[in-house]
Amino acid sequence: MDMSQYLGMFIEEARDHIQNLNDNMLKLEENPEDLQLVNEIFRSAHTLKGMAGTMGFVNMQKLTHAMENVLAAARDGKLKVNPNIMDVLFKAVDALEAYLDVIVATGTEGTETNVQLVDALNTILGRPTGDMTVPPVSKAGKKYEYDEFVVRAIERARTQGFNVYKFDVELDQNCLLKSARAYLVFRAVEEFGEIIHSKPSVQDIEDEKFDFEFSITVISKQPIEKIRERILSISEIREVKALEIKSGEVGGSEEKEEAEKVQQEVQLQETVKVVREQKQEALQKTSKTVRVDIERLDVLMNLVSELIIIKSRIEGLAKKYNDRQYEESIEYLERITTSLHDAVMKVRMVPVERVFSRFPRMMRDLARELGKEFELVMSGEDTEVDRTIVDELGDPLIHLLRNAADHGIEDPEERIKNAKPRNGLIKLSAYHDGNNVVIEVEDDGKGIDLEKVKQKAIEKGLLKEEQVDLSEQEIIDFLFMPSFSTKDKVTNLSGRGVGLDVVKTKIEQLGGMVEVKTQKGKGTKFVIRLPLTLAIIQALLVTVKDEIYAIPVASIREIVDVAKEDIKVVQKGKEIIMLRNQVIPIKHLHSIVGLEPVLDKKKFTVVIVRRGEKLTGIIVDRLLGQQDIVIKSLGKYLEGIRLISGATILGDGSVAMILDPNMLTV
């Protein structure tokens, strides 16, 4: 049977099981006596082992088998979970994840066998290294020999009141389609119970690699004779020998090669059984959902984008006519287009849990590496954002969390000395704020030492010693510069000055911004503000001379008319206005885009844009109004222009540049 057709399903299911292993093992580390967690972990490892065996990933199968042995011992009370055991199990999960990465990239599991890791797991049980089997069972008086998995299945079936039967089936010598006849036998027997073993294996039977005889072992509550008669009712069956397997008649197999085949077949049967049970439990849920390829969603989004463009064009044409019915039709089209856009956007939304779920394990390892004690508390994992943004969030958040653990949280002794709890606290939260999603990384550590940052800036020649009148925000901005670090010593985690620079660059590429709030001795909070989507946004269209530009509405605080005499010039020729007792710097959009500013006006139209708490006024010639625009990429030749975040096609077919609010406020 060609198993490659199931590779995609295997990868998705394996990812889920590996994530479950990580999540539950973190919980088990906190509550080592919780047998329910041990059972959950055992089930995930067992299912993963069966899936790997079915797909032919032998190394992955052997590793999960060794994990399963340790977990089985813990479940049976023969082994007490301790930090050393957890460390080995976590390394095993990392190895499984590495196997999966190779499978995704190549379709095979590679050549890495992880023998040392398997030996470490076996050592926990006191077994010799290299031992991958269960200690042999005494065969005295054992009539039927199976491998350990079938033996366990038989024992479990007996405790649940099932009978165990063995049927030796002989086909007619003139039978031409042996595998088809065997298939009918399997199907008939499954009406009465579960087949837990076949000899030869199912694969060999399908390939007709047998003479005219095969045997099956069945667990059932039905009478043995009833099942035998049902098999005999199938044509071209010559003889059926039926035997009931009694307690104490089962032992381990001596033939290693046959045992491996049996093991794989039992795993296949048990995996099928687990999948059936899972499907049955989730029947109602799965019947209401469907998996859709991401590319199809992108196509749908592009079509909606084109619809919005043509809608804007029709609206422009409608202004030439004064027809009430025509206007009503346009308004109806507007409502339908908006509803369609909202529906497509909801389909593209995914919870940030996809990114957050990887961090508890990472922070656990980080605490061990740094020799610190802290707890990661997450909230808002169900906050939804466009999938294209979620896919890019991982790296910036990793840098911020590492920064909080390495730079922020103090050593336990230092925290106690400063009258703080021994354990530090790092919070990762997400929530919606209007048309934005906000993600915060906060720690209760020592905060940012602004004086140290200033000294480092002077050392690097970024600041002159006489420049002492810098604001807190201006000092913090040095942290986001390339190669800037306050660490005196370079380590695996920090000191190279790439972390916060990467964060700022990536977030601004996504149309977002980063704010920093800090208090010395109390802690630091990084606030990431991102748009909900990168596809379609609401924008204000403005003009300078004959050129049209779009400013995202989400970044606009307000629009005001300012008299010429209200514009004041301060140091270095900077212009400001006073708005409700607040000083706001202003800039001419003409100058920003390389045009000659118009200064002979009595009044100026000023668009107040915001970047966090920082406000800047942008002087424009005229406002054209607000509308939905479709963001188009500038392409690789123009992507380096930081002032422009993209372009859009207007209703009349002309192109307008979309201004980046982060650059307008610099």
TIDRENFI-606419 format. One line per field, with one value per residue (C-alpha): residue number from 1; residue in three letters; x, z, y. Coordinates in Angstrom, 2 decimals. Layout:
N
seq <- [NUM,...]
type <- [ala,...]
X <- [X,...]
Z <- [Z,...]
Y <- [Y,...]
***
This chain:
666
seq <- [1,2,3,4,5,6,7,8,9,10,11,12,13,14,15,16,17,18,19,20,21,22,23,24,25,26,27,28,29,30,31,32,33,34,35,36,37,38,39,40,41,42,43,44,45,46,47,48,49,50,51,52,53,54,55,56,57,58,59,60,61,62,63,64,65,66,67,68,69,70,71,72,73,74,75,76,77,78,79,80,81,82,83,84,85,86,87,88,89,90,91,92,93,94,95,96,97,98,99,100,101,102,103,104,105,106,107,108,109,110,111,112,113,114,115,116,117,118,119,120,121,122,123,124,125,126,127,128,129,130,131,132,133,134,135,136,137,138,139,140,141,142,143,144,145,146,147,148,149,150,151,152,153,154,155,156,157,158,159,160,161,162,163,164,165,166,167,168,169,170,171,172,173,174,175,176,177,178,179,180,181,182,183,184,185,186,187,188,189,190,191,192,193,194,195,196,197,198,199,200,201,202,203,204,205,206,207,208,209,210,211,212,213,214,215,216,217,218,219,220,221,222,223,224,225,226,227,228,229,230,231,232,233,234,235,236,237,238,239,240,241,242,243,244,245,246,247,248,249,250,251,252,253,254,255,256,257,258,259,260,261,262,263,264,265,266,267,268,269,270,271,272,273,274,275,276,277,278,279,280,281,282,283,284,285,286,287,288,289,290,291,292,293,294,295,296,297,298,299,300,301,302,303,304,305,306,307,308,309,310,311,312,313,314,315,316,317,318,319,320,321,322,323,324,325,326,327,328,329,330,331,332,333,334,335,336,337,338,339,340,341,342,343,344,345,346,347,348,349,350,351,352,353,354,355,356,357,358,359,360,361,362,363,364,365,366,367,368,369,370,371,372,373,374,375,376,377,378,379,380,381,382,383,384,385,386,387,388,389,390,391,392,393,394,395,396,397,398,399,400,401,402,403,404,405,406,407,408,409,410,411,412,413,414,415,416,417,418,419,420,421,422,423,424,425,426,427,428,429,430,431,432,433,434,435,436,437,438,439,440,441,442,443,444,445,446,447,448,449,450,451,452,453,454,455,456,457,458,459,460,461,462,463,464,465,466,467,468,469,470,471,472,473,474,475,476,477,478,479,480,481,482,483,484,485,486,487,488,489,490,491,492,493,494,495,496,497,498,499,500,501,502,503,504,505,506,507,508,509,510,511,512,513,514,515,516,517,518,519,520,521,522,523,524,525,526,527,528,529,530,531,532,533,534,535,536,537,538,539,540,541,542,543,544,545,546,547,548,549,550,551,552,553,554,555,556,557,558,559,560,561,562,563,564,565,566,567,568,569,570,571,572,573,574,575,576,577,578,579,580,581,582,583,584,585,586,587,588,589,590,591,592,593,594,595,596,597,598,599,600,601,602,603,604,605,606,607,608,609,610,611,612,613,614,615,616,617,618,619,620,621,622,623,624,625,626,627,628,629,630,631,632,633,634,635,636,637,638,639,640,641,642,643,644,645,646,647,648,649,650,651,652,653,654,655,656,657,658,659,660,661,662,663,664,665,666]
type <- [met,asp,met,ser,gln,tyr,leu,gly,met,phe,ile,glu,glu,ala,arg,asp,his,ile,gln,asn,leu,asn,asp,asn,met,leu,lys,leu,glu,glu,asn,pro,glu,asp,leu,gln,leu,val,asn,glu,ile,phe,arg,ser,ala,his,thr,leu,lys,gly,met,ala,gly,thr,met,gly,phe,val,asn,met,gln,lys,leu,thr,his,ala,met,glu,asn,val,leu,ala,ala,ala,arg,asp,gly,lys,leu,lys,val,asn,pro,asn,ile,met,asp,val,leu,phe,lys,ala,val,asp,ala,leu,glu,ala,tyr,leu,asp,val,ile,val,ala,thr,gly,thr,glu,gly,thr,glu,thr,asn,val,gln,leu,val,asp,ala,leu,asn,thr,ile,leu,gly,arg,pro,thr,gly,asp,met,thr,val,pro,pro,val,ser,lys,ala,gly,lys,lys,tyr,glu,tyr,asp,glu,phe,val,val,arg,ala,ile,glu,arg,ala,arg,thr,gln,gly,phe,asn,val,tyr,lys,phe,asp,val,glu,leu,asp,gln,asn,cys,leu,leu,lys,ser,ala,arg,ala,tyr,leu,val,phe,arg,ala,val,glu,glu,phe,gly,glu,ile,ile,his,ser,lys,pro,ser,val,gln,asp,ile,glu,asp,glu,lys,phe,asp,phe,glu,phe,ser,ile,thr,val,ile,ser,lys,gln,pro,ile,glu,lys,ile,arg,glu,arg,ile,leu,ser,ile,ser,glu,ile,arg,glu,val,lys,ala,leu,glu,ile,lys,ser,gly,glu,val,gly,gly,ser,glu,glu,lys,glu,glu,ala,glu,lys,val,gln,gln,glu,val,gln,leu,gln,glu,thr,val,lys,val,val,arg,glu,gln,lys,gln,glu,ala,leu,gln,lys,thr,ser,lys,thr,val,arg,val,asp,ile,glu,arg,leu,asp,val,leu,met,asn,leu,val,ser,glu,leu,ile,ile,ile,lys,ser,arg,ile,glu,gly,leu,ala,lys,lys,tyr,asn,asp,arg,gln,tyr,glu,glu,ser,ile,glu,tyr,leu,glu,arg,ile,thr,thr,ser,leu,his,asp,ala,val,met,lys,val,arg,met,val,pro,val,glu,arg,val,phe,ser,arg,phe,pro,arg,met,met,arg,asp,leu,ala,arg,glu,leu,gly,lys,glu,phe,glu,leu,val,met,ser,gly,glu,asp,thr,glu,val,asp,arg,thr,ile,val,asp,glu,leu,gly,asp,pro,leu,ile,his,leu,leu,arg,asn,ala,ala,asp,his,gly,ile,glu,asp,pro,glu,glu,arg,ile,lys,asn,ala,lys,pro,arg,asn,gly,leu,ile,lys,leu,ser,ala,tyr,his,asp,gly,asn,asn,val,val,ile,glu,val,glu,asp,asp,gly,lys,gly,ile,asp,leu,glu,lys,val,lys,gln,lys,ala,ile,glu,lys,gly,leu,leu,lys,glu,glu,gln,val,asp,leu,ser,glu,gln,glu,ile,ile,asp,phe,leu,phe,met,pro,ser,phe,ser,thr,lys,asp,lys,val,thr,asn,leu,ser,gly,arg,gly,val,gly,leu,asp,val,val,lys,thr,lys,ile,glu,gln,leu,gly,gly,met,val,glu,val,lys,thr,gln,lys,gly,lys,gly,thr,lys,phe,val,ile,arg,leu,pro,leu,thr,leu,ala,ile,ile,gln,ala,leu,leu,val,thr,val,lys,asp,glu,ile,tyr,ala,ile,pro,val,ala,ser,ile,arg,glu,ile,val,asp,val,ala,lys,glu,asp,ile,lys,val,val,gln,lys,gly,lys,glu,ile,ile,met,leu,arg,asn,gln,val,ile,pro,ile,lys,his,leu,his,ser,ile,val,gly,leu,glu,pro,val,leu,asp,lys,lys,lys,phe,thr,val,val,ile,val,arg,arg,gly,glu,lys,leu,thr,gly,ile,ile,val,asp,arg,leu,leu,gly,gln,gln,asp,ile,val,ile,lys,ser,leu,gly,lys,tyr,leu,glu,gly,ile,arg,leu,ile,ser,gly,ala,thr,ile,leu,gly,asp,gly,ser,val,ala,met,ile,leu,asp,pro,asn,met,leu,thr,val]
X <- [0.00,1.32,1.40,2.70,-0.88,-1.32,1.88,0.12,-2.37,0.48,2.41,-0.62,-1.55,2.07,2.42,-0.67,0.62,4.09,2.49,0.32,3.42,5.14,2.10,1.30,4.94,5.27,2.22,3.63,6.87,4.80,2.65,4.78,2.21,-0.64,-1.30,-3.94,-1.26,1.00,-1.86,-2.40,1.30,1.38,-1.60,0.01,3.32,1.50,-0.57,2.48,4.37,1.56,1.35,5.14,5.12,2.27,4.12,7.38,9.34,11.28,13.63,10.74,8.84,11.75,12.18,8.49,8.54,11.38,9.43,6.33,8.22,9.27,5.78,4.22,6.49,5.48,1.82,2.07,3.78,7.10,8.89,8.70,8.86,11.76,13.54,16.20,13.57,11.70,14.88,15.40,11.74,11.94,15.06,13.12,10.29,12.86,14.23,10.70,10.22,13.54,12.39,9.16,11.04,13.10,9.93,8.30,11.38,12.23,9.38,11.72,12.89,16.59,19.42,19.64,18.91,19.24,20.78,22.18,18.73,17.13,19.88,19.23,15.54,16.40,18.86,16.02,14.34,17.57,17.80,21.00,21.74,20.58,17.72,14.53,12.35,10.42,12.19,11.30,8.37,8.89,7.52,6.80,3.27,2.72,0.68,0.33,3.15,2.65,4.66,4.18,1.57,-0.82,-0.27,-1.28,-4.30,-5.41,-4.98,-6.90,-9.71,-10.09,-10.48,-13.34,-15.16,-14.14,-13.26,-10.12,-10.38,-7.89,-9.14,-6.95,-8.49,-7.69,-8.72,-9.73,-6.74,-8.56,-9.03,-7.68,-8.09,-6.65,-6.28,-9.85,-11.16,-9.09,-10.51,-14.04,-13.06,-11.64,-14.75,-17.06,-15.18,-15.14,-18.95,-18.49,-15.35,-11.90,-9.02,-5.87,-3.42,-3.00,-0.40,0.97,0.63,-2.15,0.38,1.55,-2.05,-2.87,0.19,-0.82,2.47,0.97,-0.08,-3.69,-3.69,-3.73,-4.72,-6.41,-6.78,-10.04,-11.50,-15.29,-18.24,-20.01,-19.93,-16.95,-19.13,-21.23,-18.10,-16.80,-20.08,-19.99,-16.48,-17.55,-20.47,-17.95,-17.30,-13.93,-13.26,-12.19,-11.73,-11.83,-10.27,-11.57,-9.77,-10.44,-7.30,-7.46,-5.74,-2.09,-1.74,-0.10,3.65,6.29,7.55,11.03,11.30,12.59,11.79,8.23,7.78,8.65,6.03,3.47,4.36,3.82,0.51,-0.81,0.21,-1.72,-4.81,-4.55,-3.92,-6.99,-8.97,-7.75,-8.58,-12.04,-12.66,-11.42,-13.59,-16.62,-16.09,-15.59,-18.31,-20.52,-17.61,-15.96,-19.27,-19.44,-15.88,-13.85,-10.14,-9.39,-6.05,-4.49,-3.94,-7.70,-8.27,-5.68,-7.49,-10.80,-9.18,-7.76,-11.20,-12.75,-9.97,-10.75,-14.45,-13.65,-11.58,-14.37,-16.90,-14.82,-14.77,-18.55,-18.96,-16.82,-18.99,-22.18,-21.26,-21.74,-25.42,-28.20,-30.34,-31.88,-32.34,-28.76,-27.55,-29.63,-28.14,-24.66,-25.44,-26.73,-23.57,-21.56,-23.33,-22.91,-19.23,-18.57,-20.32,-18.39,-15.13,-15.89,-16.81,-13.59,-11.52,-13.07,-12.13,-8.51,-8.38,-6.53,-5.90,-2.46,-2.39,-0.70,2.37,1.96,1.79,5.50,6.73,6.10,8.55,11.09,10.93,11.27,14.53,15.66,15.20,17.40,20.06,20.20,19.90,16.93,13.48,10.49,7.00,5.45,1.80,-0.13,-3.54,-5.63,-4.49,-7.86,-7.30,-7.61,-5.45,-4.82,-2.87,-0.18,0.61,0.54,3.07,5.53,5.06,7.20,10.70,9.91,8.17,11.03,13.49,11.31,10.78,14.49,15.22,12.84,14.44,18.06,18.08,14.96,14.54,17.20,18.90,16.90,19.39,19.24,15.43,15.31,17.83,15.56,12.50,10.96,9.49,12.16,10.30,10.11,7.03,6.87,3.47,2.56,-0.86,-2.89,-6.09,-8.00,-7.95,-10.19,-8.79,-5.53,-4.30,-2.02,0.56,2.38,5.50,5.95,8.38,8.74,12.54,15.02,13.83,16.00,19.01,18.70,22.06,23.81,22.09,23.21,26.83,26.82,25.51,28.37,30.92,29.63,29.73,25.96,25.72,27.93,28.65,27.19,23.83,22.31,18.83,17.43,13.95,13.37,11.91,14.90,17.25,15.15,15.23,18.99,18.11,16.48,19.55,21.61,24.52,23.49,23.58,24.00,25.56,29.26,29.77,28.50,26.58,24.47,21.43,22.51,25.28,25.36,22.79,20.53,17.44,15.48,16.66,15.07,11.88,11.50,12.28,9.87,7.00,7.31,7.32,3.96,2.64,2.90,4.89,6.68,6.41,8.51,7.48,9.99,10.54,13.88,13.61,9.99,10.14,9.66,6.73,7.07,3.83,3.42,0.54,-0.40,-3.18,-5.74,-5.04,-2.46,-4.87,-7.65,-7.70,-9.59,-7.53,-7.82,-6.92,-5.04,-3.36,-0.17,0.05,-1.41,-0.31,-2.63,-1.48,-3.28,-2.87,-4.28,-7.28,-6.18,-3.13,-5.06,-6.10,-7.90,-7.87,-7.69,-7.46,-4.62,-4.13,-0.73,-0.01,-0.65,2.34,5.39,9.06,11.29,14.92,16.63,13.74,11.23,7.57,4.99,1.38,-0.44,-3.52,-5.48,-2.34,-0.33,2.75,2.60,5.44,4.27,5.74,4.83,3.97,5.31,8.80,8.55,7.83,10.31,8.00,8.17,5.88,3.11,3.58,1.38,-1.86,-3.86,-5.00,-3.46,-5.14,-3.27,-3.72,-2.66,-1.12,-0.05,2.65,1.81,1.64,3.70,1.72,2.81,0.87,1.12,0.19,-1.61,-3.27,-6.66,-8.72,-10.39,-12.25,-12.12,-12.45,-11.49,-8.26,-6.49,-2.82,-0.51,3.16,5.73,7.91,11.55,12.89,10.98,10.65,13.56,11.60,10.70,8.27,5.96,4.37,2.58,0.37,-3.29,-5.35,-8.07,-11.48,-10.35,-7.43,-4.75,-2.20,-1.82,1.07,0.25,2.27,3.81,2.67,5.74,7.98,5.81,6.29,10.07]
Z <- [0.00,-0.93,2.34,0.78,0.16,3.94,4.56,4.89,7.39,9.33,9.57,10.87,13.40,14.52,15.12,17.33,19.34,19.79,21.00,23.41,24.67,25.33,27.04,29.25,30.17,31.37,33.57,34.75,35.76,38.09,39.34,39.08,41.04,38.57,36.97,34.68,33.02,32.72,30.96,28.59,27.71,27.32,24.93,22.79,22.62,21.91,19.09,17.63,17.72,15.88,13.26,12.72,12.41,9.91,7.78,7.98,10.05,12.04,14.00,15.14,16.09,18.16,20.03,20.92,21.94,24.40,25.73,26.07,28.19,30.65,30.78,31.25,34.24,35.71,35.07,36.80,39.84,39.16,38.49,40.18,37.92,38.79,37.08,35.50,33.87,32.64,31.07,29.10,28.01,26.87,24.82,23.26,22.28,20.74,18.73,17.56,16.44,14.56,12.85,11.84,10.40,8.24,7.16,6.15,4.15,2.50,2.99,4.93,8.54,7.64,9.00,12.59,14.98,18.36,19.85,22.85,23.66,23.38,25.62,28.16,28.25,28.64,31.43,33.38,33.44,34.33,30.96,28.99,26.41,22.93,24.34,22.46,23.60,26.70,28.96,27.71,29.25,30.54,27.85,30.05,29.25,26.67,23.75,21.66,21.11,20.27,20.66,23.68,22.04,21.22,24.69,26.26,23.97,24.97,28.68,28.35,26.42,29.12,31.86,29.81,29.45,25.88,24.61,22.50,19.48,16.90,13.46,10.99,7.56,4.54,1.05,-1.82,-4.00,-7.08,-5.58,-8.03,-5.99,-2.61,-1.25,-2.22,-0.50,2.62,2.58,2.67,5.66,7.51,6.77,7.91,11.17,12.00,12.22,15.44,17.01,16.56,14.72,16.77,14.88,11.58,10.26,7.76,8.15,6.49,4.04,2.97,2.61,0.43,-1.72,-1.82,-0.19,1.31,0.08,0.82,4.60,7.06,10.68,12.58,16.28,17.29,20.48,20.65,22.97,20.34,20.42,18.59,16.47,15.18,13.86,12.33,10.47,9.12,7.70,6.14,4.44,2.20,-1.06,-1.76,1.97,2.35,6.12,9.29,12.55,15.53,18.89,22.05,23.70,27.45,30.15,30.59,27.06,25.62,25.48,23.61,20.13,19.54,15.89,15.80,12.15,12.49,15.73,13.97,11.30,13.93,15.88,12.86,12.05,15.59,15.61,12.37,13.87,17.12,15.26,13.12,16.28,17.97,14.88,14.75,18.39,17.92,14.84,16.66,19.62,17.37,14.86,15.57,15.56,12.37,10.52,10.90,9.79,6.65,5.95,3.10,1.37,2.19,-1.50,-2.10,0.63,-1.01,-4.35,-2.65,-0.91,-4.21,-5.84,-2.99,-3.36,-7.06,-6.22,-3.80,-6.46,-9.04,-6.39,-5.76,-9.50,-9.78,-6.83,-8.70,-11.81,-9.74,-8.72,-12.33,-12.23,-10.00,-10.10,-6.80,-7.89,-9.11,-5.75,-3.85,-5.97,-5.22,-1.47,-1.62,-3.47,-0.72,2.01,0.17,-0.54,3.07,4.36,1.92,2.95,6.65,6.02,4.09,6.74,9.48,7.51,7.33,11.06,13.32,17.08,18.27,20.29,17.21,18.11,21.90,22.39,21.62,24.31,27.65,26.70,25.38,28.59,30.74,28.96,29.14,32.92,33.25,30.97,32.78,36.28,37.00,38.38,36.64,35.46,32.08,32.31,29.03,28.36,25.32,23.34,21.56,20.14,16.37,13.74,10.02,9.38,7.38,10.50,12.82,10.61,11.04,14.79,16.06,15.75,17.27,20.27,20.80,20.95,23.40,25.69,25.66,26.37,29.35,30.75,30.16,30.66,32.77,35.39,38.11,39.74,42.67,45.25,43.82,43.82,47.47,48.32,46.65,48.61,45.54,45.26,44.43,41.28,38.53,36.41,32.64,31.13,27.49,26.56,23.47,22.97,20.37,20.40,17.66,14.28,15.88,17.82,20.76,22.11,25.35,26.84,30.44,33.18,36.84,36.62,37.09,34.27,31.73,33.12,31.09,32.31,31.13,27.74,27.45,28.31,25.73,23.12,23.94,23.73,20.29,19.05,18.70,21.26,22.38,26.07,26.10,24.84,28.24,27.70,25.98,26.82,28.15,24.80,22.86,25.10,24.73,20.93,21.01,22.05,18.66,16.70,14.92,16.94,20.11,23.33,27.01,27.72,28.50,27.59,24.51,25.30,23.35,24.22,24.05,23.64,19.85,19.54,17.02,19.10,19.39,15.97,14.47,16.46,15.27,11.64,11.45,13.23,11.02,7.94,9.17,9.43,13.20,15.90,19.16,22.36,25.50,29.03,31.82,35.46,37.10,39.71,38.74,35.27,31.54,29.15,25.37,23.53,19.93,18.01,14.70,12.12,12.06,8.38,5.73,2.81,2.94,5.17,5.56,4.54,4.25,0.78,0.75,-1.94,-2.21,-5.49,-8.00,-6.16,-4.08,-0.94,1.47,5.26,7.28,9.31,12.28,12.67,12.52,15.76,14.30,11.54,12.33,10.46,11.75,11.07,9.74,12.78,15.13,13.72,15.88,15.05,17.83,18.02,14.83,12.74,13.89,13.59,16.28,17.13,20.45,20.50,23.76,25.73,24.06,21.94,18.61,16.05,12.47,9.08,5.51,3.45,0.45,1.99,3.06,-0.51,-2.12,-3.31,-2.69,0.25,-0.21,2.51,1.33,2.87,5.69,6.91,6.71,6.89,9.45,9.84,13.36,13.17,16.16,16.91,20.34,22.55,20.16,17.92,14.74,12.53,8.75,6.58,3.35,0.57,0.45,1.85,-0.70,1.83,3.45,1.61,1.69,-0.17,-1.23,-0.25,-3.10,-2.60,-4.13,-5.31,-4.56,-6.41,-4.26,-0.99,0.56,0.61,4.29,3.94,1.68,3.02,-0.22,-3.02,-3.95,-7.14,-6.96,-8.60,-11.68,-12.22,-10.88,-8.29,-4.85,-2.47,1.10,3.69,6.65,9.84,11.71,9.35,9.39,13.14,13.17]
Y <- [0.00,3.48,5.43,8.68,9.79,10.01,12.02,15.38,13.94,12.31,15.60,17.52,14.84,14.40,18.15,18.09,15.11,16.65,19.88,17.85,16.07,19.40,20.95,17.97,17.33,20.93,20.32,16.98,18.67,20.87,17.94,14.75,12.70,13.36,9.96,11.42,13.56,10.51,8.69,11.62,11.71,7.93,8.03,10.74,8.82,5.54,7.05,8.77,5.48,3.70,6.44,6.41,2.60,2.71,5.26,3.29,5.83,3.25,5.55,7.73,4.59,3.21,6.48,6.76,3.09,3.81,6.81,4.67,2.10,4.82,6.30,2.85,2.24,5.62,4.87,1.49,3.01,1.27,4.55,7.94,10.99,13.30,16.24,14.01,11.80,14.88,16.27,13.05,12.98,16.60,15.77,12.89,15.25,17.63,14.70,13.81,17.40,17.23,14.01,15.75,18.74,16.38,14.53,17.82,18.83,15.50,13.04,10.73,10.74,10.92,8.79,10.09,7.19,8.97,5.82,7.72,9.09,5.65,4.27,7.03,6.09,2.42,3.27,4.88,1.46,-0.31,-2.04,-2.62,0.07,-0.85,-2.93,-2.10,-4.98,-5.87,-8.41,-11.91,-13.70,-17.22,-19.51,-22.50,-23.60,-20.84,-22.20,-19.02,-16.58,-12.91,-9.78,-7.48,-5.24,-8.07,-9.55,-6.23,-5.96,-9.47,-8.76,-5.50,-7.23,-9.91,-7.27,-5.77,-9.08,-9.98,-13.44,-14.03,-16.34,-17.57,-18.62,-20.55,-20.02,-22.21,-21.07,-23.32,-24.34,-23.02,-19.53,-16.95,-13.74,-14.72,-11.17,-10.28,-13.41,-12.61,-9.07,-10.49,-12.62,-9.60,-7.58,-10.35,-10.93,-7.21,-7.37,-9.38,-7.90,-6.39,-8.12,-7.52,-9.74,-11.51,-13.91,-13.07,-9.29,-7.33,-5.86,-9.32,-10.51,-7.49,-8.26,-11.98,-12.98,-16.15,-19.59,-20.53,-20.21,-17.31,-16.85,-14.02,-13.31,-11.66,-10.17,-10.46,-11.08,-13.21,-17.06,-18.57,-20.88,-17.99,-16.23,-19.49,-20.06,-16.53,-17.12,-20.43,-18.69,-16.91,-18.76,-20.42,-21.00,-24.63,-24.94,-22.80,-23.97,-22.01,-21.99,-20.00,-18.62,-19.15,-17.13,-18.13,-19.51,-16.38,-15.75,-13.70,-14.50,-15.91,-14.97,-11.40,-10.72,-12.00,-10.07,-6.83,-7.52,-8.39,-5.25,-3.04,-4.72,-4.39,-0.76,-0.28,-1.92,0.06,3.31,2.70,1.98,5.19,7.25,5.69,6.55,10.12,10.57,9.20,11.56,14.60,13.71,16.70,19.11,17.82,17.71,21.51,22.28,21.77,22.18,24.56,25.02,28.41,29.14,28.95,31.52,33.78,33.49,34.33,37.32,38.59,38.38,40.35,42.90,43.32,43.66,46.51,48.28,48.11,49.18,52.31,52.98,52.64,55.03,57.56,57.23,57.53,61.07,62.17,61.18,62.41,59.28,58.14,54.51,54.39,55.69,53.13,50.33,51.60,51.71,48.12,47.03,48.78,46.76,43.46,44.13,45.09,41.96,39.77,41.40,40.84,37.19,36.49,38.25,36.06,32.95,34.17,34.91,32.47,32.65,33.77,30.53,29.03,31.09,31.30,27.52,27.04,29.46,27.65,24.92,27.45,29.49,26.39,25.50,29.13,29.23,26.14,27.59,30.95,29.49,31.76,31.11,32.68,31.84,32.58,33.60,33.83,35.39,36.22,33.17,33.13,36.65,36.35,38.02,37.54,34.33,36.18,38.22,35.20,33.40,36.31,36.89,34.03,35.55,38.99,37.40,34.94,37.86,39.82,36.82,35.98,39.64,39.61,36.44,37.43,41.22,41.74,39.01,39.06,36.08,34.60,35.92,39.44,39.40,38.34,41.05,43.64,42.39,40.75,37.23,34.64,33.63,36.24,36.81,37.25,38.03,37.45,38.80,39.66,41.63,43.63,47.41,48.79,47.72,46.63,43.66,44.45,41.98,42.78,41.20,42.37,41.36,42.33,42.52,45.31,47.56,49.38,51.25,54.46,55.81,52.65,52.90,56.53,55.61,52.80,55.23,57.64,54.78,53.80,57.40,57.62,60.41,63.29,63.71,67.23,65.91,65.24,66.64,63.54,62.30,58.78,57.71,59.02,57.02,53.85,54.24,53.47,49.89,49.31,50.32,47.61,46.17,48.02,45.98,46.84,43.45,43.57,39.92,38.07,34.86,32.39,34.49,38.11,40.65,40.88,43.68,41.95,41.12,44.38,45.55,42.41,43.02,46.63,45.80,42.85,44.60,47.69,45.45,44.16,47.72,47.76,49.53,48.78,50.82,50.44,51.33,50.81,51.64,50.98,48.23,47.47,45.97,46.59,46.26,45.93,46.73,45.55,47.12,45.47,45.85,43.04,42.43,43.26,42.89,45.49,48.57,51.83,54.84,58.61,59.89,63.20,65.29,67.30,69.20,66.70,63.57,61.38,59.55,57.21,57.33,54.35,55.53,53.40,55.68,58.97,60.63,63.67,66.29,70.01,73.33,75.48,79.19,80.22,82.39,79.42,77.56,78.34,77.78,76.43,75.29,74.08,75.43,72.80,73.77,73.03,73.77,73.88,71.66,71.59,72.52,69.78,70.51,68.67,68.81,69.28,68.37,69.30,66.21,68.16,68.17,64.53,63.34,65.74,68.55,72.28,73.22,75.79,78.42,81.30,79.99,81.53,78.11,74.66,71.23,69.13,65.35,64.30,60.82,58.78,56.27,54.94,58.02,60.14,62.55,64.33,66.73,66.26,69.26,68.29,70.29,68.64,65.74,63.46,61.30,57.88,54.56,50.88,50.26,47.09,46.98,45.99,45.16,47.51,44.62,43.93,47.02,49.52,47.62,49.56,52.86,53.03,55.97,53.93,50.74,49.81,51.05,50.85,51.13,53.77,53.61,55.57,53.19,55.54,54.43,56.01,55.40,54.28,56.20,54.38,56.19,54.92,56.86,60.00,60.37,59.86]
***
